[in-house]
């Protein structure tokens, strides 16, 4: 499902979906759910997970600077600490919202 509108509002990302559903995801939760290989690790063909040691978040890690659309299926947030490699598919955004 595609969102009709996505807007940062205060410390949350507000998403209005085509079916009328609205989600409000706290920025901290969104950043902690980053699906990029640097944050979640990578899995090889045999299912082995390779992950770097966890690093503490910088003071501005949860401040969203902007996000860009990726095709017609995702957004890519840019965080104040410079992190910008996570691509959040619309399906994944719904799963993050449902997990709260």
Long-range contacts (C-beta under 8 A, 24 or more apart in sequence): 1-90, 1-91, 1-94, 2-72, 2-90, 3-90, 3-93, 6-67, 6-75, 8-64, 8-67, 11-62, 13-64, 15-93, 15-97, 17-94, 23-93, 23-94, 23-97, 24-97, 25-93, 25-96, 25-97, 25-100, 26-100, 27-62, 27-63, 27-64, 28-62, 29-96, 29-100, 30-64, 30-77, 30-88, 30-96, 31-57, 31-61, 31-62, 31-77, 31-79, 31-83, 33-88, 33-92, 33-96, 33-99, 34-83, 34-85, 34-86, 35-86, 35-87, 35-88, 35-92, 36-85, 36-86, 36-87, 37-85, 38-85, 39-86, 57-81
